[in-house]
Amino acid sequence: MESSHRDAVPDASILADALDDLILGRGVKRGRHHLGPAAAAFRARLSVTGFVETRVAAVDLEVGVRVPAWLLRGATADFGTVFWELFTDTFRRKLFGSEVRNAKGDWDVVLPTSSLETVWVNEALAESYDASRPVGMF
């Protein structure tokens, strides 16, 4: 039985290069991706590219620093960042916020520190940002 082009998985080295580009944002828009049969390869490439699986609460970062992160749910991958959201000088919360936004303009996926879901983060790729304006994402 002939498989459709859409369901075909490319050669392993070509797939690895394409997934690395997506994971690291090299010339590719990250965001939400439905990975289909490439989901297992994507998870493996996260490790190769320096991402580690952890919970939001375990990510060690200061206010004004954000860390790129991927949330995997089945064959869907959501790119976002883990960062501190500031409300006042004394009230803040650390969270994962997806790059994809909802109709109100808020993060479509938000994981607070109490979440038991895991995200894949690469602290070596952390960057500074204006914590009073966290909208500008990677």
N, C-alpha and C positions, 0 to 999 in steps of 0.2 A: 504494500500500500504506500503510495507516495505521500510524503508529508507536505504540508503547505509551507511556503516560504516564510510566512509569519511565525510558524512554530519551530522553525529550524534554529539550532544553536550553532553559531559560527565556530570555526577552528579555535582551539583553546587559547593560542597565543593572541589571536585577533580579539577574542572575547576579553581576555585579561587586560589588554591594552585599552580597550573601549571602557571597560568597567573602571579601571584606574583613572581614566580621564574624567568619568562621571563622578567618582568618589572625591577626587581632588579638585573638581571644578575647572579642569584644563580645557578651555574652549567649549565647555558644555554647560548649559543651564541646569543647575541642580534643582531641587524642588520635590515633586512627588513623581515617582516612577513605578509603573506596574511591570515587574521584572519577568513574570512568566517563568519559563524554564531556566532562566539565567539567575534565579534567586539564590540558589546554593552557591554558585560561583561568585556572586556579589558578596555574600557573607564571607567567603574565604578571602576575597580580595581586600575586604576591610582590614583584616588582620595584617595582610602583606603591606598595606599602605600606612600602617601605624595606628590604626584605630583599635581601641579596646572596648570590650563590652562592660558596662557599668550602670549604676543608677544615678539619677540626677543628684541625689543627696551626696554621693561619693565624689563628685567632681570638685576638685580643689581649685577655686579661682577667686580672685578679688573683684570688687566692684570696679567696673570700667574695663573688664577683660571678658571676652566671649570665646567659646570653644566650639569649633564645628562639630556637628553630631548628626548621626543617622538613626532614625527609628525604623525598625523593621517589624512589620505586621504581616505575616504570611509572605506573599510574593510582592508586597507593596513596600517601597522604601520612601520615607519622608526625610528630606534634608532640613536641618535647622541649626540652632545654636543653643548652648547652655550658657546662661548669663544671669546677672542680677537685675531684676526689674525694681526701679526705685519709685516709691510713692511719696515719701516725705524724707526728711533728713534722718528719721529714726525708724521708718518702716520700709522694708524691702523684702523681696522673695527671690529665691533662685529657682529657675525653671528651664525646661526645654521649650522653645517656641519654634514651630515649623516655619519654613519660608513661605509655604502656601498659606494664603489668607482666606478668611471666610467673607461673607457678604458685608459684614460690618467693618472689615478691615483689620480684625484681630487675627492672631495666630489661629489657624485652623486646628492645629493640634497643640495642646499645652500639657506638659507633664510637670507637676510641682515636685518638690523634694519628697513628699509623702508617697509618690507613685512607686509601685513595685515593678513597673515595666522597666526594661533596660534600654539604653541607648548606646550607640557606638561613638566614642569621642576620640579625638586626637589632640591631646593637650599641647603637643609640640607645634601645632598650627594655630594656637591661641593668638588673638590680636586684640589690641586696645580699641575702644570705641567710646563715644560720648554717652555715658550711662544715663544722662537725662533725656537722650533721644535714641532708644534702642531700635528704631524702625529700620535704619539702614543695615541690611544684612549682608552677608558675604556675597 
